Amino acid sequence: MSGAGAPTQQPIDCHDLRVAVVAASWHDQVMDGLLAGAQRAFDDYRVEAPVVVRVPGTFELPVVAAALAAQAYDAVIALGVVIRGGTPHFDYVCSAATDGLTRVALDHQTAIGFGVLTCDTEQQALDRAGLEGSQEDKGYEASSAALVTAQTLRRVKRGYGA
């Protein structure tokens, strides 16, 4: 597990951003940790009343993220987990989620937090879920990245200096 090289930054005030989370439903314990991490980030960054939408699985994240982005949310955080099995399903779902969320970000010029864990084992997912004893908190990290990006996009769209 890496974690090395992560940026160190202080939370910024994001109380005026419209923020949504779209979260998969598979792997309850991991998803609970990712959602709790996102909420910790929202608290630190002063996000008020984020909307949380649940979807069946990781494959469904991009279409709902696109619908939220189309409703003028400043940031959409996508949370999910895919654990490798014995079939190519892992590769297809990971690719579809990654490509789809990238497309949403580019098509809508919306900050998308990529909190999709793509792991070989359930233990790897638990280690990244921000649970007690986890080594990383990807829900927090994805939310933080989306919030900072949303503020950056806002400045860029206003002419950067504004």
N, C-alpha and C positions, 0 to 999 in steps of 0.2 A: 504494500500500500504506500502510495507516495505521500501526498500532503506537503511535501517539501516544495519550497518555492512559491507558496501561496502568498498573495499580497497581504500586507498588513495595512488596514485602514480603519479609521474611526467611523462609526455610524454617522450618517448625515440626516438632516431633517427631511423627511419625505411625507409629512402629514398632509400635503396637498395633492398627492398622487392618488389616482384611482388604480387599485391593485386587485388582481384576481389570482386565485390558485385553481388549477385543474389537477386533480389527483386521481390516480388509478386506485382500484379497490383490491387487487391481489396482494397477498402477503401482509396481513393486518399489522403485525408487529413492526415490520419495517416501515410501512406507510404511516403508522401512528408516530413513529420517530421522525420521519421526514416532515410531517405536518407540524409536529411540535417544534422542530427546528425552524421551520418557516415562521411560525408564530413568534418565536424568540427574536428572529430578525425584525419582524414587524414591530415588536415592542421596542427594540433598540433604535430603529429608524423612525419611530413615531408614526407608523402607518395606521390610519384610522379606518376601521370597518372593512378589512379586506373581504372579498367575496370568495367563498370556497365552493367549488363544484366537483362532485365525484363522478367518475366514469368507470365503466367495467374494467378496463385494462389499459396498459401502456399504448397499445395500438390506437386507441381512441383519443389519446391526448391531443394530437395536432388539429383535428377537426373542431374540437371544442375550444382549443386555444385560439383558433382562427375566428370563431364566432365571438369570443370575448374581445379579441383585438379589434374586430369590426365594430364593437360597441364603445370604442374609444377608451379602453383601459390603457393606462400608461405603461403598466407592466403586467405580464402574465407569467406566473411561475408554474411550470409543468413538473409534477412529481410522479415518479413511477419506478418500478423495479422489474427487471427481467433476469431470470436465473437460468443459466445454460442447462439444457436437458440433452437428451440423446438424439434429437432431431434438428433439422435446420431451422425450426421455428424461431429459435433465439436470434439467429442472424437476420431473418426477415423482419421480426418485430423491432429489433434494435435499429435496423436501417430505416424502416418506415417511420419510426418515432423521430429519429435524428433528422432525417431529410425533411419530414413534414414540419417539425418545429422550426427548422432553419428557414423553410419557405414562408412560414407564418411571419417570422421576424422580418424578413426581407420584403415580402409583399405588403405588409401593414406598417412597416417602419416602427415596430413596437418592440420594446425590450422583452425578451423571453428568457426566463430563468430555466436553465436546463438542469433539472434535478432528477434525471432518469439514471438509476443505477443499473449498470449492465455487468452482472457478476457471474462468475463460474459456480459459486456456491452460496447457499443461504447465509453461511457465516460471514462471507465477504460483504454481503448486503447489510447484515446486522452491524458489522464493524464500521459502516459508513452512514448509518441511519441516525446518528445523534442520540442514541439511547444511552442510558447509564452503562459505562464500560466500553462504549464505542470509541474508536480512534479518530473518527471524523464525523462531521455534522453537515452532510450534503444538502439537507433541507435549508439550513441557515445559509450556507454558501451560495446556493442557487438563488435564494431570495435576495441576499445582499447584492450579488452581481446584477440582478435584474433591476433593483432599485437604483443603484449607482448609474447603470446604463440608461434608465429612464430619465434621470436628471440630466445626464450628458446629452441625450437626444433632445430634450427640451431646450437646452442651451444652444445646440447646433441649429435646431429649427428656428430659433429666434435670432440667429445671426451670430452665435457663439458668444460675443461679448455682452449680449443683453441679459 
